[in-house]
């Protein structure tokens, strides 16, 4: 099944028609998810799916940054308690 989005304008956004293929066995899943998250509109569903993937991406990057911070703190001999104290001092200066 080939799907496409029609060109035009959506809520002030210019749009471009693109096409993509969906395996036949994935069609019922796509329709179910489109009904649930796109209110029956595949373009709206795709926008929501992209938003959710960006959320997942940000969470993954945050986890990587946190791991880096933990590693660097440990290398410097700092504990979690030390880090909390530094943050509290910085916030109290605001």
C-alpha positions, 0 to 999 in steps of 0.5 A: 500500500502506498500512502501520500499526504496531499499538498496544501496548507495545514494550520498556516504551514505549507505542505508537500506531498510525500509518499511512503510504502506500508507493508500489507500486514502493517496496514491494520496497525497503521489504521488503528494508530491513525484513528487513535492518535491522528483522529483518522488523519494520517498527516496528523498521525505522522506529525504526532509520531514525529513529535513523540520520536523527538521526545524519545530522542531528547530523553536518550540524549539527556540520559547520555548527558547524565551518564557523562556527568556521573562519570566525570563526577566520579573521576573528580571524586564528587558524590551525588550529595556534592552535586546537589549542593552545587546545584542548590548554591547556584540556584540560590544565587538567582 
